[in-house]
């Protein structure tokens, strides 16, 4: 569980800071985007080490960590579409 917590730590603050920042395209915006991409990379790396699609253990079972992360990912997706012109793929 500690590895999962480390992987997702700071995700939502990174999303919120990036989505709320204006103006788009300045140096601060680029740094916030890079920070969010780094956090997403940590999550992706963590998931690549699992045999299943979920965050904890071998990834075979849906857990509270997955239930917590899923709506945050949805908020990120909607926010990126609405406010940042899908700036992160």
Beta strands, then each sheet from edge to edge (+ up, - down):
end
